[in-house]
Amino acid sequence: WLKALDTLRQTPPDLDKCAKEAVSAVEQLARILTGQPAATLGKCIKALRDSKKVQSPLLQGIEELWIWANQEPGVRHGGSAAGGIAPVEAEYAVKVAEAALLLLLSVDAA
C-alpha cells in the first residue's frame, strides 16, 4: 500500500505502477484473510464470497478493480508495454483499493 502511495506522490508519478501496487495491496490482504498465500485476487474474492464474510455486492467493486487492472496495459497482466493510464484513473484505483482495504480489515477485526 505504501508503494502505491509513494509512486503516486513521486515527481513525475508512475501512474501504472501506482495502480498495480494498489491492487496488489488488496490482493495481499485478501490472501491473508482467506489463508491462501499464493491465490490470485480473483480466487480470494471467490473464497470471500463463498465464506459470506463479505456481502457479494461489496465484492463486486473489488472484482471490477481487479478485472480493470488485469486488462489495462502496463498495470498488471494487460500487456507488457506501459499503458500510460490517466492520472484520474490512478487516483480512482487508489481510492477504490483504499476502500477495499478498509472493508477487508473490518472483516478481519470482526
Gaussian input, Z-matrix of N, CA and C with variables (Angstrom, degrees):
# hf/3-21g

backbone

0 1
 N
 C     1     B1
 C     2     B2     1     A1
 N     3     B3     2     A2     1     D1
 C     4     B4     3     A3     2     D2
 C     5     B5     4     A4     3     D3
 N     6     B6     5     A5     4     D4
 C     7     B7     6     A6     5     D5
 C     8     B8     7     A7     6     D6
 N     9     B9     8     A8     7     D7
 C    10    B10     9     A9     8     D8
 C    11    B11    10    A10     9     D9
 N    12    B12    11    A11    10    D10
 C    13    B13    12    A12    11    D11
 C    14    B14    13    A13    12    D12
 N    15    B15    14    A14    13    D13
 C    16    B16    15    A15    14    D14
 C    17    B17    16    A16    15    D15
 N    18    B18    17    A17    16    D16
 C    19    B19    18    A18    17    D17
 C    20    B20    19    A19    18    D18
 N    21    B21    20    A20    19    D19
 C    22    B22    21    A21    20    D20
 C    23    B23    22    A22    21    D21
 N    24    B24    23    A23    22    D22
 C    25    B25    24    A24    23    D23
 C    26    B26    25    A25    24    D24
 N    27    B27    26    A26    25    D25
 C    28    B28    27    A27    26    D26
 C    29    B29    28    A28    27    D27
 N    30    B30    29    A29    28    D28
 C    31    B31    30    A30    29    D29
 C    32    B32    31    A31    30    D30
 N    33    B33    32    A32    31    D31
 C    34    B34    33    A33    32    D32
 C    35    B35    34    A34    33    D33
 N    36    B36    35    A35    34    D34
 C    37    B37    36    A36    35    D35
 C    38    B38    37    A37    36    D36
 N    39    B39    38    A38    37    D37
 C    40    B40    39    A39    38    D38
 C    41    B41    40    A40    39    D39
 N    42    B42    41    A41    40    D40
 C    43    B43    42    A42    41    D41
 C    44    B44    43    A43    42    D42
 N    45    B45    44    A44    43    D43
 C    46    B46    45    A45    44    D44
 C    47    B47    46    A46    45    D45
 N    48    B48    47    A47    46    D46
 C    49    B49    48    A48    47    D47
 C    50    B50    49    A49    48    D48
 N    51    B51    50    A50    49    D49
 C    52    B52    51    A51    50    D50
 C    53    B53    52    A52    51    D51
 N    54    B54    53    A53    52    D52
 C    55    B55    54    A54    53    D53
 C    56    B56    55    A55    54    D54
 N    57    B57    56    A56    55    D55
 C    58    B58    57    A57    56    D56
 C    59    B59    58    A58    57    D57
 N    60    B60    59    A59    58    D58
 C    61    B61    60    A60    59    D59
 C    62    B62    61    A61    60    D60
 N    63    B63    62    A62    61    D61
 C    64    B64    63    A63    62    D62
 C    65    B65    64    A64    63    D63
 N    66    B66    65    A65    64    D64
 C    67    B67    66    A66    65    D65
 C    68    B68    67    A67    66    D66
 N    69    B69    68    A68    67    D67
 C    70    B70    69    A69    68    D68
 C    71    B71    70    A70    69    D69
 N    72    B72    71    A71    70    D70
 C    73    B73    72    A72    71    D71
 C    74    B74    73    A73    72    D72
 N    75    B75    74    A74    73    D73
 C    76    B76    75    A75    74    D74
 C    77    B77    76    A76    75    D75
 N    78    B78    77    A77    76    D76
 C    79    B79    78    A78    77    D77
 C    80    B80    79    A79    78    D78
 N    81    B81    80    A80    79    D79
 C    82    B82    81    A81    80    D80
 C    83    B83    82    A82    81    D81
 N    84    B84    83    A83    82    D82
 C    85    B85    84    A84    83    D83
 C    86    B86    85    A85    84    D84
 N    87    B87    86    A86    85    D85
 C    88    B88    87    A87    86    D86
 C    89    B89    88    A88    87    D87
 N    90    B90    89    A89    88    D88
 C    91    B91    90    A90    89    D89
 C    92    B92    91    A91    90    D90
 N    93    B93    92    A92    91    D91
 C    94    B94    93    A93    92    D92
 C    95    B95    94    A94    93    D93
 N    96    B96    95    A95    94    D94
 C    97    B97    96    A96    95    D95
 C    98    B98    97    A97    96    D96
 N    99    B99    98    A98    97    D97
 C   100   B100    99    A99    98    D98
 C   101   B101   100   A100    99    D99
 N   102   B102   101   A101   100   D100
 C   103   B103   102   A102   101   D101
 C   104   B104   103   A103   102   D102
 N   105   B105   104   A104   103   D103
 C   106   B106   105   A105   104   D104
 C   107   B107   106   A106   105   D105
 N   108   B108   107   A107   106   D106
 C   109   B109   108   A108   107   D107
 C   110   B110   109   A109   108   D108
 N   111   B111   110   A110   109   D109
 C   112   B112   111   A111   110   D110
 C   113   B113   112   A112   111   D111
 N   114   B114   113   A113   112   D112
 C   115   B115   114   A114   113   D113
 C   116   B116   115   A115   114   D114
 N   117   B117   116   A116   115   D115
 C   118   B118   117   A117   116   D116
 C   119   B119   118   A118   117   D117
 N   120   B120   119   A119   118   D118
 C   121   B121   120   A120   119   D119
 C   122   B122   121   A121   120   D120
 N   123   B123   122   A122   121   D121
 C   124   B124   123   A123   122   D122
 C   125   B125   124   A124   123   D123
 N   126   B126   125   A125   124   D124
 C   127   B127   126   A126   125   D125
 C   128   B128   127   A127   126   D126
 N   129   B129   128   A128   127   D127
 C   130   B130   129   A129   128   D128
 C   131   B131   130   A130   129   D129
 N   132   B132   131   A131   130   D130
 C   133   B133   132   A132   131   D131
 C   134   B134   133   A133   132   D132
 N   135   B135   134   A134   133   D133
 C   136   B136   135   A135   134   D134
 C   137   B137   136   A136   135   D135
 N   138   B138   137   A137   136   D136
 C   139   B139   138   A138   137   D137
 C   140   B140   139   A139   138   D138
 N   141   B141   140   A140   139   D139
 C   142   B142   141   A141   140   D140
 C   143   B143   142   A142   141   D141
 N   144   B144   143   A143   142   D142
 C   145   B145   144   A144   143   D143
 C   146   B146   145   A145   144   D144
 N   147   B147   146   A146   145   D145
 C   148   B148   147   A147   146   D146
 C   149   B149   148   A148   147   D147
 N   150   B150   149   A149   148   D148
 C   151   B151   150   A150   149   D149
 C   152   B152   151   A151   150   D150
 N   153   B153   152   A152   151   D151
 C   154   B154   153   A153   152   D152
 C   155   B155   154   A154   153   D153
 N   156   B156   155   A155   154   D154
 C   157   B157   156   A156   155   D155
 C   158   B158   157   A157   156   D156
 N   159   B159   158   A158   157   D157
 C   160   B160   159   A159   158   D158
 C   161   B161   160   A160   159   D159
 N   162   B162   161   A161   160   D160
 C   163   B163   162   A162   161   D161
 C   164   B164   163   A163   162   D162
 N   165   B165   164   A164   163   D163
 C   166   B166   165   A165   164   D164
 C   167   B167   166   A166   165   D165
 N   168   B168   167   A167   166   D166
 C   169   B169   168   A168   167   D167
 C   170   B170   169   A169   168   D168
 N   171   B171   170   A170   169   D169
 C   172   B172   171   A171   170   D170
 C   173   B173   172   A172   171   D171
 N   174   B174   173   A173   172   D172
 C   175   B175   174   A174   173   D173
 C   176   B176   175   A175   174   D174
 N   177   B177   176   A176   175   D175
 C   178   B178   177   A177   176   D176
 C   179   B179   178   A178   177   D177
 N   180   B180   179   A179   178   D178
 C   181   B181   180   A180   179   D179
 C   182   B182   181   A181   180   D180
 N   183   B183   182   A182   181   D181
 C   184   B184   183   A183   182   D182
 C   185   B185   184   A184   183   D183
 N   186   B186   185   A185   184   D184
 C   187   B187   186   A186   185   D185
 C   188   B188   187   A187   186   D186
 N   189   B189   188   A188   187   D187
 C   190   B190   189   A189   188   D188
 C   191   B191   190   A190   189   D189
 N   192   B192   191   A191   190   D190
 C   193   B193   192   A192   191   D191
 C   194   B194   193   A193   192   D192
 N   195   B195   194   A194   193   D193
 C   196   B196   195   A195   194   D194
 C   197   B197   196   A196   195   D195
 N   198   B198   197   A197   196   D196
 C   199   B199   198   A198   197   D197
 C   200   B200   199   A199   198   D198
 N   201   B201   200   A200   199   D199
 C   202   B202   201   A201   200   D200
 C   203   B203   202   A202   201   D201
 N   204   B204   203   A203   202   D202
 C   205   B205   204   A204   203   D203
 C   206   B206   205   A205   204   D204
 N   207   B207   206   A206   205   D205
 C   208   B208   207   A207   206   D206
 C   209   B209   208   A208   207   D207
 N   210   B210   209   A209   208   D208
 C   211   B211   210   A210   209   D209
 C   212   B212   211   A211   210   D210
 N   213   B213   212   A212   211   D211
 C   214   B214   213   A213   212   D212
 C   215   B215   214   A214   213   D213
 N   216   B216   215   A215   214   D214
 C   217   B217   216   A216   215   D215
 C   218   B218   217   A217   216   D216
 N   219   B219   218   A218   217   D217
 C   220   B220   219   A219   218   D218
 C   221   B221   220   A220   219   D219
 N   222   B222   221   A221   220   D220
 C   223   B223   222   A222   221   D221
 C   224   B224   223   A223   222   D222
 N   225   B225   224   A224   223   D223
 C   226   B226   225   A225   224   D224
 C   227   B227   226   A226   225   D225
 N   228   B228   227   A227   226   D226
 C   229   B229   228   A228   227   D227
 C   230   B230   229   A229   228   D228
 N   231   B231   230   A230   229   D229
 C   232   B232   231   A231   230   D230
 C   233   B233   232   A232   231   D231
 N   234   B234   233   A233   232   D232
 C   235   B235   234   A234   233   D233
 C   236   B236   235   A235   234   D234
 N   237   B237   236   A236   235   D235
 C   238   B238   237   A237   236   D236
 C   239   B239   238   A238   237   D237
 N   240   B240   239   A239   238   D238
 C   241   B241   240   A240   239   D239
 C   242   B242   241   A241   240   D240
 N   243   B243   242   A242   241   D241
 C   244   B244   243   A243   242   D242
 C   245   B245   244   A244   243   D243
 N   246   B246   245   A245   244   D244
 C   247   B247   246   A246   245   D245
 C   248   B248   247   A247   246   D246
 N   249   B249   248   A248   247   D247
 C   250   B250   249   A249   248   D248
 C   251   B251   250   A250   249   D249
 N   252   B252   251   A251   250   D250
 C   253   B253   252   A252   251   D251
 C   254   B254   253   A253   252   D252
 N   255   B255   254   A254   253   D253
 C   256   B256   255   A255   254   D254
 C   257   B257   256   A256   255   D255
 N   258   B258   257   A257   256   D256
 C   259   B259   258   A258   257   D257
 C   260   B260   259   A259   258   D258
 N   261   B261   260   A260   259   D259
 C   262   B262   261   A261   260   D260
 C   263   B263   262   A262   261   D261
 N   264   B264   263   A263   262   D262
 C   265   B265   264   A264   263   D263
 C   266   B266   265   A265   264   D264
 N   267   B267   266   A266   265   D265
 C   268   B268   267   A267   266   D266
 C   269   B269   268   A268   267   D267
 N   270   B270   269   A269   268   D268
 C   271   B271   270   A270   269   D269
 C   272   B272   271   A271   270   D270
 N   273   B273   272   A272   271   D271
 C   274   B274   273   A273   272   D272
 C   275   B275   274   A274   273   D273
 N   276   B276   275   A275   274   D274
 C   277   B277   276   A276   275   D275
 C   278   B278   277   A277   276   D276
 N   279   B279   278   A278   277   D277
 C   280   B280   279   A279   278   D278
 C   281   B281   280   A280   279   D279
 N   282   B282   281   A281   280   D280
 C   283   B283   282   A282   281   D281
 C   284   B284   283   A283   282   D282
 N   285   B285   284   A284   283   D283
 C   286   B286   285   A285   284   D284
 C   287   B287   286   A286   285   D285
 N   288   B288   287   A287   286   D286
 C   289   B289   288   A288   287   D287
 C   290   B290   289   A289   288   D288
 N   291   B291   290   A290   289   D289
 C   292   B292   291   A291   290   D290
 C   293   B293   292   A292   291   D291
 N   294   B294   293   A293   292   D292
 C   295   B295   294   A294   293   D293
 C   296   B296   295   A295   294   D294
 N   297   B297   296   A296   295   D295
 C   298   B298   297   A297   296   D296
 C   299   B299   298   A298   297   D297
 N   300   B300   299   A299   298   D298
 C   301   B301   300   A300   299   D299
 C   302   B302   301   A301   300   D300
 N   303   B303   302   A302   301   D301
 C   304   B304   303   A303   302   D302
 C   305   B305   304   A304   303   D303
 N   306   B306   305   A305   304   D304
 C   307   B307   306   A306   305   D305
 C   308   B308   307   A307   306   D306
 N   309   B309   308   A308   307   D307
 C   310   B310   309   A309   308   D308
 C   311   B311   310   A310   309   D309
 N   312   B312   311   A311   310   D310
 C   313   B313   312   A312   311   D311
 C   314   B314   313   A313   312   D312
 N   315   B315   314   A314   313   D313
 C   316   B316   315   A315   314   D314
 C   317   B317   316   A316   315   D315
 N   318   B318   317   A317   316   D316
 C   319   B319   318   A318   317   D317
 C   320   B320   319   A319   318   D318
 N   321   B321   320   A320   319   D319
 C   322   B322   321   A321   320   D320
 C   323   B323   322   A322   321   D321
 N   324   B324   323   A323   322   D322
 C   325   B325   324   A324   323   D323
 C   326   B326   325   A325   324   D324
 N   327   B327   326   A326   325   D325
 C   328   B328   327   A327   326   D326
 C   329   B329   328   A328   327   D327

   B1=1.4390
   B2=1.5280
   B3=1.3160
   B4=1.4644
   B5=1.5218
   B6=1.3405
   B7=1.4672
   B8=1.5233
   B9=1.3162
   B10=1.4706
   B11=1.5214
   B12=1.3159
   B13=1.4580
   B14=1.5238
   B15=1.3401
   B16=1.4644
   B17=1.5231
   B18=1.3352
   B19=1.4650
   B20=1.5257
   B21=1.3152
   B22=1.4633
   B23=1.5281
   B24=1.3209
   B25=1.4650
   B26=1.5222
   B27=1.3358
   B28=1.4672
   B29=1.5235
   B30=1.3239
   B31=1.4615
   B32=1.5210
   B33=1.3116
   B34=1.4670
   B35=1.5201
   B36=1.3075
   B37=1.4587
   B38=1.5245
   B39=1.3339
   B40=1.4660
   B41=1.5256
   B42=1.3112
   B43=1.4622
   B44=1.5229
   B45=1.3313
   B46=1.4667
   B47=1.5233
   B48=1.3321
   B49=1.4709
   B50=1.5249
   B51=1.3123
   B52=1.4572
   B53=1.5271
   B54=1.3273
   B55=1.4675
   B56=1.5173
   B57=1.3358
   B58=1.4667
   B59=1.5196
   B60=1.3086
   B61=1.4676
   B62=1.5292
   B63=1.3239
   B64=1.4698
   B65=1.5217
   B66=1.3309
   B67=1.4601
   B68=1.5339
   B69=1.3221
   B70=1.4677
   B71=1.5283
   B72=1.3132
   B73=1.4700
   B74=1.5280
   B75=1.3277
   B76=1.4651
   B77=1.5289
   B78=1.3140
   B79=1.4625
   B80=1.5334
   B81=1.3289
   B82=1.4622
   B83=1.5247
   B84=1.3183
   B85=1.4609
   B86=1.5251
   B87=1.3170
   B88=1.4654
   B89=1.5233
   B90=1.3287
   B91=1.4666
   B92=1.5241
   B93=1.3151
   B94=1.4659
   B95=1.5238
   B96=1.3210
   B97=1.4684
   B98=1.5218
   B99=1.3253
   B100=1.4617
   B101=1.5192
   B102=1.3188
   B103=1.4580
   B104=1.5272
   B105=1.3376
   B106=1.4601
   B107=1.5253
   B108=1.3280
   B109=1.4584
   B110=1.5301
   B111=1.3096
   B112=1.4612
   B113=1.5315
   B114=1.3180
   B115=1.4692
   B116=1.5216
   B117=1.3134
   B118=1.4644
   B119=1.5236
   B120=1.2992
   B121=1.4651
   B122=1.5234
   B123=1.3164
   B124=1.4682
   B125=1.5217
   B126=1.3242
   B127=1.4718
   B128=1.5262
   B129=1.3122
   B130=1.4687
   B131=1.5275
   B132=1.3220
   B133=1.4668
   B134=1.5169
   B135=1.3366
   B136=1.4647
   B137=1.5289
   B138=1.3286
   B139=1.4631
   B140=1.5281
   B141=1.3197
   B142=1.4676
   B143=1.5251
   B144=1.3270
   B145=1.4656
   B146=1.5346
   B147=1.3376
   B148=1.4702
   B149=1.5289
   B150=1.3301
   B151=1.4699
   B152=1.5210
   B153=1.3375
   B154=1.4605
   B155=1.5353
   B156=1.3384
   B157=1.4615
   B158=1.5230
   B159=1.3343
   B160=1.4665
   B161=1.5155
   B162=1.3193
   B163=1.4564
   B164=1.5263
   B165=1.3098
   B166=1.4578
   B167=1.5351
   B168=1.3399
   B169=1.4773
   B170=1.5332
   B171=1.3231
   B172=1.4641
   B173=1.5226
   B174=1.3118
   B175=1.4575
   B176=1.5217
   B177=1.3135
   B178=1.4654
   B179=1.5198
   B180=1.3155
   B181=1.4633
   B182=1.5189
   B183=1.3212
   B184=1.4583
   B185=1.5257
   B186=1.3149
   B187=1.4602
   B188=1.5319
   B189=1.3120
   B190=1.4661
   B191=1.5270
   B192=1.3221
   B193=1.4605
   B194=1.5223
   B195=1.3166
   B196=1.4698
   B197=1.5301
   B198=1.3261
   B199=1.4632
   B200=1.5235
   B201=1.3246
   B202=1.4640
   B203=1.5239
   B204=1.3374
   B205=1.4597
   B206=1.5246
   B207=1.3153
   B208=1.4605
   B209=1.5218
   B210=1.3079
   B211=1.4627
   B212=1.5267
   B213=1.3064
   B214=1.4614
   B215=1.5361
   B216=1.3410
   B217=1.4654
   B218=1.5214
   B219=1.3170
   B220=1.4561
   B221=1.5123
   B222=1.3344
   B223=1.4607
   B224=1.5315
   B225=1.3166
   B226=1.4649
   B227=1.5173
   B228=1.3041
   B229=1.4542
   B230=1.5241
   B231=1.3004
   B232=1.4526
   B233=1.5158
   B234=1.2974
   B235=1.4585
   B236=1.5119
   B237=1.3073
   B238=1.4574
   B239=1.5266
   B240=1.3075
   B241=1.4587
   B242=1.5274
   B243=1.3033
   B244=1.4644
   B245=1.5235
   B246=1.3063
   B247=1.4517
   B248=1.5060
   B249=1.2968
   B250=1.4494
   B251=1.5218
   B252=1.3378
   B253=1.4568
   B254=1.5258
   B255=1.2917
   B256=1.4641
   B257=1.5280
   B258=1.3206
   B259=1.4676
   B260=1.5281
   B261=1.3229
   B262=1.4606
   B263=1.5268
   B264=1.3255
   B265=1.4655
   B266=1.5257
   B267=1.3186
   B268=1.4611
   B269=1.5221
   B270=1.3161
   B271=1.4621
   B272=1.5194
   B273=1.3187
   B274=1.4590
   B275=1.5327
   B276=1.3307
   B277=1.4647
   B278=1.5262
   B279=1.3241
   B280=1.4664
   B281=1.5276
   B282=1.3046
   B283=1.4682
   B284=1.5288
   B285=1.3215
   B286=1.4707
   B287=1.5243
   B288=1.3319
   B289=1.4582
   B290=1.5242
   B291=1.3280
   B292=1.4692
   B293=1.5286
   B294=1.3114
   B295=1.4636
   B296=1.5240
   B297=1.3200
   B298=1.4627
   B299=1.5262
   B300=1.3203
   B301=1.4634
   B302=1.5259
   B303=1.3224
   B304=1.4709
   B305=1.5227
   B306=1.3274
   B307=1.4705
   B308=1.5209
   B309=1.3192
   B310=1.4702
   B311=1.5216
   B312=1.3209
   B313=1.4665
   B314=1.5265
   B315=1.3349
   B316=1.4654
   B317=1.5260
   B318=1.3223
   B319=1.4693
   B320=1.5198
   B321=1.3365
   B322=1.4514
   B323=1.5197
   B324=1.3229
   B325=1.4709
   B326=1.5341
   B327=1.3171
   B328=1.4728
   B329=1.5086
   A1=110.64
   A2=115.13
   A3=118.38
   A4=111.68
   A5=117.60
   A6=120.23
   A7=110.41
   A8=116.82
   A9=120.28
   A10=110.43
   A11=116.39
   A12=120.10
   A13=111.67
   A14=116.50
   A15=120.19
   A16=111.69
   A17=117.33
   A18=119.46
   A19=111.52
   A20=117.13
   A21=120.68
   A22=110.92
   A23=116.62
   A24=121.74
   A25=114.05
   A26=117.60
   A27=118.77
   A28=110.72
   A29=116.23
   A30=121.00
   A31=109.10
   A32=118.26
   A33=127.37
   A34=110.02
   A35=117.87
   A36=120.24
   A37=111.20
   A38=116.15
   A39=121.93
   A40=105.83
   A41=116.07
   A42=121.86
   A43=112.75
   A44=117.35
   A45=119.80
   A46=110.56
   A47=115.95
   A48=119.80
   A49=110.81
   A50=116.58
   A51=121.07
   A52=110.56
   A53=116.19
   A54=120.49
   A55=110.63
   A56=116.73
   A57=120.76
   A58=111.12
   A59=116.70
   A60=121.04
   A61=111.92
   A62=117.32
   A63=120.21
   A64=110.49
   A65=116.90
   A66=120.78
   A67=110.15
   A68=116.86
   A69=120.57
   A70=111.72
   A71=117.08
   A72=120.07
   A73=110.41
   A74=116.42
   A75=120.33
   A76=109.51
   A77=116.17
   A78=120.62
   A79=111.35
   A80=116.70
   A81=120.20
   A82=112.02
   A83=117.22
   A84=119.98
   A85=110.64
   A86=117.26
   A87=120.56
   A88=110.94
   A89=117.06
   A90=120.63
   A91=110.85
   A92=115.86
   A93=120.10
   A94=109.86
   A95=116.95
   A96=120.85
   A97=112.91
   A98=116.63
   A99=119.68
   A100=112.67
   A101=117.50
   A102=120.33
   A103=112.25
   A104=116.52
   A105=122.16
   A106=109.18
   A107=118.17
   A108=121.24
   A109=116.45
   A110=118.36
   A111=120.30
   A112=112.96
   A113=117.51
   A114=121.21
   A115=111.66
   A116=114.98
   A117=120.11
   A118=108.20
   A119=116.01
   A120=119.20
   A121=110.21
   A122=116.89
   A123=120.48
   A124=112.09
   A125=116.43
   A126=120.16
   A127=110.94
   A128=116.45
   A129=120.13
   A130=110.76
   A131=117.00
   A132=120.61
   A133=109.56
   A134=116.27
   A135=120.30
   A136=110.33
   A137=117.65
   A138=121.37
   A139=110.87
   A140=117.39
   A141=120.65
   A142=110.94
   A143=115.95
   A144=120.98
   A145=109.68
   A146=116.42
   A147=121.44
   A148=111.98
   A149=116.26
   A150=120.28
   A151=112.53
   A152=115.95
   A153=122.91
   A154=112.60
   A155=115.99
   A156=119.97
   A157=111.24
   A158=115.14
   A159=121.83
   A160=106.73
   A161=116.44
   A162=119.95
   A163=109.80
   A164=115.37
   A165=121.96
   A166=114.03
   A167=119.60
   A168=118.47
   A169=113.00
   A170=117.42
   A171=120.09
   A172=111.10
   A173=116.72
   A174=120.45
   A175=112.20
   A176=116.89
   A177=120.06
   A178=111.87
   A179=117.38
   A180=120.06
   A181=111.87
   A182=116.50
   A183=121.10
   A184=109.56
   A185=115.38
   A186=120.64
   A187=111.60
   A188=116.42
   A189=120.09
   A190=111.00
   A191=118.42
   A192=121.71
   A193=109.95
   A194=116.61
   A195=122.07
   A196=110.69
   A197=116.88
   A198=120.88
   A199=110.20
   A200=116.87
   A201=120.83
   A202=110.43
   A203=116.75
   A204=120.67
   A205=111.63
   A206=116.91
   A207=120.40
   A208=112.46
   A209=117.94
   A210=121.23
   A211=113.26
   A212=117.25
   A213=121.11
   A214=110.50
   A215=118.33
   A216=120.44
   A217=112.23
   A218=115.16
   A219=121.42
   A220=115.36
   A221=118.51
   A222=119.71
   A223=110.75
   A224=117.50
   A225=119.95
   A226=109.29
   A227=116.91
   A228=120.73
   A229=112.05
   A230=117.29
   A231=120.56
   A232=115.03
   A233=117.82
   A234=120.97
   A235=109.85
   A236=116.42
   A237=119.81
   A238=112.30
   A239=117.49
   A240=120.27
   A241=110.62
   A242=114.75
   A243=118.95
   A244=109.47
   A245=115.56
   A246=119.81
   A247=113.61
   A248=115.76
   A249=118.61
   A250=112.58
   A251=116.40
   A252=119.16
   A253=110.11
   A254=115.46
   A255=121.72
   A256=110.20
   A257=116.99
   A258=119.74
   A259=113.00
   A260=117.85
   A261=120.04
   A262=111.02
   A263=117.40
   A264=120.36
   A265=111.39
   A266=116.42
   A267=120.40
   A268=110.73
   A269=116.59
   A270=119.70
   A271=111.72
   A272=116.76
   A273=120.95
   A274=109.72
   A275=116.76
   A276=120.62
   A277=110.81
   A278=116.54
   A279=120.59
   A280=110.58
   A281=117.48
   A282=120.58
   A283=111.87
   A284=117.53
   A285=120.26
   A286=109.61
   A287=116.62
   A288=120.11
   A289=111.16
   A290=116.87
   A291=120.36
   A292=110.48
   A293=117.05
   A294=120.57
   A295=110.53
   A296=117.00
   A297=120.89
   A298=110.63
   A299=116.90
   A300=120.45
   A301=110.96
   A302=116.76
   A303=120.31
   A304=111.13
   A305=116.02
   A306=120.53
   A307=110.32
   A308=117.25
   A309=120.44
   A310=111.77
   A311=117.14
   A312=119.76
   A313=111.49
   A314=117.07
   A315=119.72
   A316=110.81
   A317=116.73
   A318=121.06
   A319=109.56
   A320=115.76
   A321=120.67
   A322=111.19
   A323=117.03
   A324=121.10
   A325=112.06
   A326=116.84
   A327=121.01
   A328=112.47
   D1=-42.48
   D2=179.51
   D3=-64.99
   D4=-33.77
   D5=176.04
   D6=-62.21
   D7=-40.52
   D8=178.88
   D9=-60.89
   D10=-46.31
   D11=-179.75
   D12=-66.14
   D13=-40.80
   D14=179.48
   D15=-63.01
   D16=-42.46
   D17=-178.65
   D18=-70.38
   D19=-26.73
   D20=176.76
   D21=-73.50
   D22=-32.77
   D23=-175.70
   D24=-88.59
   D25=-15.91
   D26=-177.65
   D27=-69.40
   D28=163.13
   D29=-179.55
   D30=-116.79
   D31=117.48
   D32=-10.89
   D33=-75.01
   D34=155.64
   D35=179.99
   D36=-68.15
   D37=143.75
   D38=175.06
   D39=-95.64
   D40=89.58
   D41=-170.79
   D42=-67.26
   D43=-40.32
   D44=178.04
   D45=-61.81
   D46=-46.14
   D47=-179.69
   D48=-66.73
   D49=-36.18
   D50=177.53
   D51=-57.75
   D52=-50.01
   D53=179.87
   D54=-63.25
   D55=-42.31
   D56=178.78
   D57=-59.17
   D58=-47.59
   D59=-178.33
   D60=-66.67
   D61=-36.05
   D62=178.64
   D63=-63.91
   D64=-46.40
   D65=179.38
   D66=-67.42
   D67=-38.00
   D68=178.25
   D69=-63.01
   D70=-35.19
   D71=177.85
   D72=-64.09
   D73=-42.18
   D74=177.31
   D75=-63.37
   D76=-43.23
   D77=-179.98
   D78=-60.61
   D79=-44.16
   D80=-179.44
   D81=-63.31
   D82=-42.71
   D83=178.28
   D84=-66.30
   D85=-40.35
   D86=178.08
   D87=-62.87
   D88=-36.63
   D89=176.73
   D90=-61.78
   D91=-42.13
   D92=179.36
   D93=-64.52
   D94=-46.69
   D95=-177.99
   D96=-63.17
   D97=-34.62
   D98=-177.85
   D99=-92.42
   D100=-8.14
   D101=-178.53
   D102=69.79
   D103=27.35
   D104=-179.17
   D105=-120.74
   D106=83.58
   D107=-171.69
   D108=-64.06
   D109=-16.36
   D110=-178.78
   D111=-114.54
   D112=4.62
   D113=-175.47
   D114=-73.71
   D115=152.41
   D116=171.65
   D117=-75.69
   D118=165.11
   D119=176.17
   D120=-61.62
   D121=-36.08
   D122=178.07
   D123=-59.45
   D124=-43.65
   D125=178.66
   D126=-68.33
   D127=-36.73
   D128=178.10
   D129=-66.13
   D130=-39.74
   D131=177.94
   D132=-60.88
   D133=-44.03
   D134=178.57
   D135=-61.28
   D136=-43.66
   D137=179.53
   D138=-63.79
   D139=-41.04
   D140=178.20
   D141=-66.02
   D142=-39.40
   D143=178.23
   D144=-63.99
   D145=-46.49
   D146=-179.33
   D147=-64.08
   D148=-35.71
   D149=-178.73
   D150=-77.87
   D151=-15.26
   D152=-177.72
   D153=63.47
   D154=21.33
   D155=175.56
   D156=-69.78
   D157=-27.58
   D158=177.80
   D159=-130.96
   D160=134.29
   D161=178.75
   D162=-62.13
   D163=137.95
   D164=-175.45
   D165=-52.56
   D166=-43.81
   D167=179.54
   D168=-60.31
   D169=-32.16
   D170=179.34
   D171=-71.58
   D172=-29.98
   D173=178.78
   D174=-73.55
   D175=-19.86
   D176=-178.84
   D177=-61.90
   D178=-38.75
   D179=178.18
   D180=-63.59
   D181=-41.03
   D182=177.67
   D183=-65.71
   D184=-41.84
   D185=-179.65
   D186=-63.71
   D187=-41.90
   D188=178.62
   D189=-64.93
   D190=-38.56
   D191=176.35
   D192=-62.01
   D193=-43.41
   D194=179.76
   D195=-63.70
   D196=-44.06
   D197=178.98
   D198=-62.50
   D199=-46.83
   D200=179.67
   D201=-58.11
   D202=-47.84
   D203=-177.54
   D204=-61.63
   D205=-37.45
   D206=179.78
   D207=-71.74
   D208=-25.34
   D209=-178.23
   D210=-94.52
   D211=-17.51
   D212=-175.73
   D213=-83.57
   D214=118.56
   D215=-179.61
   D216=-54.92
   D217=131.13
   D218=177.45
   D219=87.06
   D220=-9.97
   D221=-178.45
   D222=-91.10
   D223=-55.87
   D224=177.37
   D225=-133.55
   D226=-92.62
   D227=-175.51
   D228=-111.61
   D229=13.86
   D230=-174.93
   D231=-77.04
   D232=-6.36
   D233=179.35
   D234=154.18
   D235=165.53
   D236=-176.01
   D237=-86.48
   D238=-26.49
   D239=-179.50
   D240=-83.45
   D241=145.71
   D242=177.52
   D243=-62.85
   D244=132.76
   D245=-176.91
   D246=-86.14
   D247=-22.31
   D248=-179.79
   D249=68.09
   D250=57.64
   D251=179.71
   D252=-64.71
   D253=155.76
   D254=-179.73
   D255=-74.07
   D256=151.84
   D257=177.53
   D258=-53.91
   D259=-39.76
   D260=-179.53
   D261=-65.47
   D262=-33.00
   D263=177.29
   D264=-67.99
   D265=-41.04
   D266=177.77
   D267=-64.45
   D268=-44.16
   D269=178.90
   D270=-64.55
   D271=-39.24
   D272=177.19
   D273=-61.92
   D274=-45.92
   D275=179.52
   D276=-59.79
   D277=-41.17
   D278=179.65
   D279=-65.17
   D280=-43.03
   D281=-178.55
   D282=-68.83
   D283=-40.17
   D284=176.78
   D285=-66.25
   D286=-41.74
   D287=178.10
   D288=-63.17
   D289=-40.19
   D290=178.51
   D291=-62.47
   D292=-43.74
   D293=177.75
   D294=-63.94
   D295=-40.39
   D296=178.69
   D297=-63.55
   D298=-42.50
   D299=178.46
   D300=-61.88
   D301=-43.69
   D302=178.52
   D303=-62.07
   D304=-42.42
   D305=177.97
   D306=-61.84
   D307=-48.42
   D308=-178.15
   D309=-66.25
   D310=-36.87
   D311=176.36
   D312=-64.62
   D313=-37.07
   D314=178.79
   D315=-67.74
   D316=-34.26
   D317=177.15
   D318=-65.33
   D319=-41.27
   D320=-179.71
   D321=-66.22
   D322=-34.13
   D323=-178.14
   D324=-76.69
   D325=-20.87
   D326=-176.01
   D327=-73.10

